[in-house]
Amino acid sequence: MASAATLPLFNWLTERGSGVLLHPTCLPGDQGIGTFEPGPIERFLDFLEASGNRYCQVCPLGPTGYGDSPYQCFSAFAGNPYLIDVFALVRLGLLAPEDIEPLQSMDHHRVDFGQLWQCKWLLLFKAHARYVALGRPELPYGDFSEFRKANAEWLEPYALFRACKDHFHGKPWWEWPAEVRTHAAASKTKLPTQLAVSVEAHVFNQYLFFGQWSLVRAAARQRGIQIIGDLPIFVARDSADAWASPELFEIDTATGLPIAVAGVPPDYFAATGQLWGNPLYQWSAHAKTGYAWWLARLRASFAQADILRIDHFRAFHDYWRIPFPAATAQIGEWRPGPGLDFFRAVHAAFPDAKIIAEDLGDISGGVRELRAQAGLPGMAILQFAFGSQNSNPYLPHNHSANSVVYPGTHDNDTSNSWYATADAKTQDHLRRYLRVPGTEVCWDFIRASYASVARLSVVPLQDILGLGSEARLNTPGRAEGNWQWRYRARDLECLCGDTTRYLRELGALYGRLPEPAPEAETPAAETAG
């Protein structure tokens, strides 16, 4: 157990500020999906700086699997190769201009993940083959061998996992031959040698991802903007994490099948609960190692972002355990999570960590107490505030300073569409509470979030653009059609004028602008003696 520390453990959110929520896949461009292409990213960062926003929040950046959700990734450590800018690979001589024409012909306004899967992987493997053929030339992303060595602990199992997955035609790892159903077992077979080229190609994709992301981080820092990353608390069942370390999860190592899975019980929103299907942690096994796997995960995540939002924070206090197999989440039981012991270990390793707790939903007093002891800011969603009692914690008069306020998140509809589909009671409550006619709810919510006592306000770009349901990014419980929205370059250009100035005015009015740097003192002129 980590040594005791004064409570609360963390206290990082001490200044008021504002930011914008935008996942990189939503950026414009000619590559079928938003990427790390410098032009669109720098124009967006310039907009943030000009409008007085100091934060950019993204969804998880990991490699997505079936369903294309960044919350169900093939690795808790790796990056998503779809975000790699292939124009940069053309400039580096790893691809020819004609190679990328299939990407350029894709829809510029929505992501077609099926077509992207068919096109982009071929390009990335082709770029690696060209890199090898050229004698592994020096690239502007650092030394490839050093990158591979420095990240070997998670990178080698991940790359072998992806190579095996390609080899077994995309099947989940528990359907692979028994002798390769764990990383330890597969390492003793001939597969690592047979698949060496594919393994290195997946390592090379990670090298490109992190090299290009480091340039994005540098561009953000240059403008005084911090990146808020996102960390799903659970890993995907079909992931390199579960395959490489099954002993850390409730998984039957003989069959590869989970013993129990994650979800939430029935509530107002879902009569049969939500069956997520993620493997649950063997928290006793993690505690015996001093939470080494988690600390390694956090170390890797803090290398990607300045601040981390941890999804489903309540599972650190208690989690809904559903025996496997199950058709719904109705049958299960609450089990205790690692609690404050976990956060003491995190504090010992990262005393200056900046973490946001996603504490939405039906939260018990124990969860609130754990968050308070850890000192982590929670979340308030304005779309959840109206239509009930004045004690609703999401109403602005009930917000706390150590929190982050959002009109809505990636899981919500845009504010305009939310209001248009709300019942008459909710609409009336909002109009009376905010004293507005309800004709521009997106801006009513932006003003309310800026005015909130919550020290950090984060607004989805869709609300700043005043868009409707066509711009919704994700609908929980819907298996298809999510994560596809992208804004158009001209949309952002329209903001670079009155809207930018208005956001900056709101920032000044409500104390959310960055403090100006102190002027350097001019040394007094020396007097001749």
N, C-alpha and C positions, 0 to 999 in steps of 0.2 A: 504494500500500500504506500502511495506517495506520502511524503511528509506533510504535516498540517500547514495550512497557510491561512492568513487572515481573510475572513469573509466580509464582503463578497470577493471572490477570487479575481474577477476582471472588472475594469471600470474604464473602458476605452472611449465610449461615446459621450464625450464631454462638450462638444461644440455642435451648434446647429448647422445644417447643410441640406443640400438637395441633390437628387440624381435622377437618372432616366433608366428604365428597364428596357433593354433590347438585346435579344439573343443574336449572335453573329450570323446565324443562318438567314436572318431577316434583312440583312444588308442588300442593297441593289448590286447589279453587276451582270456580266455576260457569261457566268460559269454554271448556271443552273441552280445555284444556291449561293447565299452570302458566304464570303470567304475572307481570308486575311489580306485581300488585295488592298494595298495602301491607299489608293484614291478614295474609295467610298468610306473606309474607316477614318481617314484623316478628316474628311469633310464632316463626318458625324462628330468626331472629337472636337473639331473647331466649333460646331454648333453648341456642344455642351459648354465649352469654355466661354463662348460669347454670351450664352444665356445665364451664366453664373452657376452652372451645375458642376459639382466637384466629384460626382460619383457616376459610374456606369455599372449597372447590374446585369449579369448574364445568367443564363441557365447553365446546367452542367455541360462541360466541354468534352465529355467522354465519347468514345466510339459507340454509336447507336446500333441497336439490333432490330429484331422484328418489331414493327409498330413505330419505329423511328423516334421513339421518345428518348430524350437525353436523361431521363430518370431511370432508364433500364439499359445500362451500358455493358459492353463486353469487358470493361475493366474500370475499377475505381481509381486507377492511376493514369491510364493512357489518355491521349487526345484523339479527337475525331478527325480522321484523314479527309473527310468531306470538306473541311474548312481550309485545307491547303490551297494556296493561290497558285494555280497552274501557269498563269501568265509569268510568274517569277521563274518557273522551271523552263519556260521557253527562253527567257532572257539568259538563263544560265547554260543554255545549250543542251538541256536534258530532254527537251521535247521540241518538235518542229511545230511551226505555226499551224500547219494543216492537221496536226494531231488533235488539237483542241477544238476543231470546228464542230464536232458533235455536241460538245458542251455549250458552245456559243449559240447553237440553234435551238436550245431548250427554252422553255417558257421563262421569261424574265421576271414574272410577277408572282408565281407560285412555285414551290419546290415539288418536282416530280421525283420522288425517292426511287421509284422503280427504274426509271430511265437513268437516274444518276448512278445507281448501283451498276447498271450495265456499262456506263461510259467511264466513270471516274476511276474505278479500280484498274481498268486496263491501262489508263494513262499513268497511274502511279507506279504500277509494275514496270511499265515501259521506261519511265524516268529512272527507276532503279537499275534496270538492265543497261541503260545508256551510261549511267554513273559508273557502273562496273567496267563497261567497255572502254571508257575514257581513262581508266586507271585510278578511279576514286579521287577526282580532282578536289582541290580545296574549295569549299563553298562558304558563303558569308554567314553561316549558322554555327560556326565553331568546328572543332575537330570531331569527325564522326566516331572514330574509335574511342575518344575520351567520353563522348556522350553515352556510347553503349556501355562502357565500363562503369561510369558514374551511376547509371540507372539500372544496372544489371539485376538487382534484387527483384524488381517487379517487371522489368522490360523483357528479360529472357523467358520467363514463364508465359507472359502475354503473347510474345511473338510466336512461340511454339504453339500456344493455344490457337492463335489465328491461322497458322500454317496447317495445323491438324484439322481445323474446322473447314478450311478450303479443301483439304485432302479428302475429308469425309462428306463432301458435297453439302456443307452447311448444316449438317445434323447437330443437335445439341450434344454436349459432351457425354451425357449419360447413355446415349445411344451408340457411342463408339465401342469398338472391341474392348473387352474387359481389361486387357493388358495395357490400355492407354487411357483409362478413365480417371487417372490422377496425373499430375505433373511428375511426381516422384516415380511412378511406374513407367510413364512414357519416356522419361529420361534414360531408362535402362534398355530401351528397344533401339531398333535401327532407324526409327522415324526421324530423330533429330538430324542424323546424317543425311538421310534421304531427302529431307525437306529443308536442308541448310539454305538454299537459295531463297526459298519462300520465307523462311524465318528472317533472313537478313533484309528482305524487302519490307517486311512489316516493321522491323527495327528502323529502317531508313524512313518509312512514313512517319514514325514518331519523331525522328530527328528533324524532319522537315516541319512537322507540326509545331514542335516546341521552339525551333529556330525562328519560325515566322511569328509565333505568338510572342516571343521575347521582343520582337520589333514593335508589335502592337503595344505591349506594356511600356516600352520606352517612349513611344509617341504619346501615350496617355500621361506618363509622368512629366514629360516636357510641358504639358498643358495643365499640370496640377490636378489631374483626375485620377482617382483611385478606382480600381476594379473590385466589384463585389461579386465573388464567385458563389457557386451553389453546390452543396454537397448532399446528395441523397443519403439518408442514414443507412439504408439497406443496399446490398449489392444485388445485381440480377442473378437469377438462378443459373442461366446459361452465360457464365462469365469466367474469365481467367481466374478471378479471385476465389470462387467456389471450387473450381477445378484444381487450382494449385494448393489451396489450404483448406480442404474439407473438414479437418479437425477443428477449425475455428467456427464451424457452423453446425446447425442441427441437420446433418446429412449422414445417411447410412453409407459409409465408405465402401461397403461390399456391393451395393447396387447402384450407388450414385443418386438415389432418390431421397428427397427431404423427409425428415421425421415430422417436422411441423413448419408452417409457413406464416408469413406476415399478412396483416390486414387490419381492418377495424370492424367492430361489431355493428349490428343494425342501429340506425339512428334516424333522425328526422329526414335526412337527405337520401338514405338508402335502406329500404325495408329489410333487405337480406345482408346488409353490411357491404364491405368492400374486400374482396379476396384478391390481394396483390400477388401472392405466390412467391415472394422473395424468401430465400432461406433465412432463418433466424440465427442470431449469433449464439454461440456457446460462451456466454459471458464469463463463466468460471475459467475457461481455457484462456481467454484474453487477460483476465486478471492475473493469472499465474505468470504471464510474460510481462506484466507491467503495462499491458495494453500496447505492446510493441507494434502490432499490425496497424492499429489505429493511429499511433503516433507517426508511423511511416506514411500512412495515407494523408494525415494532416500536413506533414512536412512537404509532401509532393503538391498538395493543394495550395499551400501558402506560397509555393514557388510559382503558382499560376495566377494568384489573386492577392490583393491587399487585405481583403475582408472575406469571410466565409459565412454564408447563410447555411445552417444545417437544417435540412428538411425533416419533418416529423420529430421534433425535439422531444415530444412526450415519451417516446420509446426509451429514452435514457432513464426515465422514472419508472414506467411500466409499459408493457406492450401486449397486444392481443395475439395470443398463440393459438393457431388453428391447426389441429392435427391433420396430417396428410394421409390420403387424399381427401378433399372436401369439395363439394359443389358450390357452396356459399360460405360466407364468413359468419354464419349464425352460431355455429358450434365452436366454442373456444373458451379460453380463460385468460385473465390478466396475470401476467408474470412480472416480477420486479426486474427493472433494468439495473445497470451498474451504479446509477445515482451519482452522488457527489464524489465518490472515490475516483470515478473516471475523469471528472473535470479537475480534480487535484493533480492527477497524472498529467493532464494536458497543460495545466498551469506550470507545473514543474519543468516541462519540456519547452513550453512556449509562453513565458510569462507576459509577453506583450501581444498575445494573440487577439485578433479582432474577430469576434464570432457573433452572428445574429441567430437567435433561436426562433425557428418557425413553430409557433405555439398556438396555431389556429385550431378551431374545432371545439369539441367538448373537453375542456381542460379542468382537471381536478385541482384542489388546493395543494396537493403534493407536488404537482408539476410546477405550479406557480412558485412554490417555495424553493424548489430546486433551481429554477431560473434565477430567482432573486439571490440565492446563495452563490451561484456561479457568477452573478453580476452581468448576465447577458441581456441585451435588449431584445424584446419580443416584437411582435408584429400586430398592427391594427389595419383592418381593411374597411374602407368606407362603404363599400357595397354591402357589407354585412351589418351596417349600423342602423338601417331604417326599417320601420314597420313594426317595431316591438316597443319595449319599455324604455324609460329614460335611464335605466341602469345598464343598458346594453354597453359592454365594454368598448365597442368599436365607435360609439358616438364620440365626437371630438372632445366634449366636456369631460369624458372619462379616460382620455389618453394619459399616459405617463411620459415623463421626459425621456426615460431610458427605453425608447422604443422607436420603431420605424413604421411610418404610416404610408399606406398605398391606397390609391383609389380602387385598384384591383391588381391581381397578379397575372402571371401567364396562364393560370387555370380559370380565370374569370373572363366573362364577355367584356367587350369594351364598355365604358361607362354610359355612353349614349344608348347602346343597344340594351344594356341592363335596365336602364330607366324605362325605355320604350316597352319592355316586356314585363315590368314590375306591376304588381296589382295596385289598385287605386289608393288603398290605405298607405302603402309604402311611398307612392309618389307624393301623396298629400303631406305625409310626415317630412319627407325631404324638403319640399317647398317651404313648409312652415319653419322648419328648423334652420335652414340656410337662408331663408327670406329671399327666395329666387323664384322666377316664373317657371323654371324647368325647361327652358328652351335650349340651353347649352349646359347640360349636366356635366359634360367632360370638363369644362372650365370651372364650373361650380365646385367640383371635386378637387381640381388642381388648387384652387384658392383655399379650400378648406384644409387640404393637406399641408400647404405652405403655412397656414395660420396655426396649425395644431401645435400643442406644446411638445409633441414628439420631436426629438432633436434631429431626426433624419426623415426626410420626405423623398419617396421614390415614385415616379410617375411613369407608366407605360407610354412608349412613344405613340402608340395608337390613339391614346387620349389627347395628347398634344396635337396630333393631326386631326382630331375630331372625327374619327372614323366609326363605322357601325360594325355589325356582326360579321361582315365579310373579312374583317381584320382580326377576328378572334384567333389566337394561336393554338389553344388546346381546350378540348372539352373532356373533362375527366369521365371515364366510363365508356367513351366512344373509341372503338378500336382503330378506326381509319379516319383519314382526312385531317389529322392534326399536324402541327409543326410546319405548315406549308406557307404561311403568309410571309410576304416580303414587301417592304415599302419601295416606292419608286424614287429615283434620284431627284426628280422634279418636286416630289412631295417635301423633301427636306429643304430644297432651295426656296420653296414658298414660305418656310418658317424663318428664313434668314433675313429678317426685317422687323416688322411690327411684332411678330410673335416672340422673337428673340429678345427684343427690348422689353416686352411685357413680362416675360419670365424673369428677366433680370430685375425689373421693377418690383415684382413680387418678392424676389429674393432679398432685395434691399428693405422692403417694407416689413418683412417678417424675420429679418435677421439671419438669413440663410446664405448670404454672399460670403465668399472667403475673405478673411481679414487681409487688408493690404500689407505687403511686406514693409517693415520699418525702414525708413530712409537712413542711409548710412550717414554718420556724422562727418561733416567736413572739418578736417583738422585746422586748427587756428594757424594763421601765418606766423612764422617765426620772426622774432624781432632781433634785428642786428644788434649785437652787443659790442 
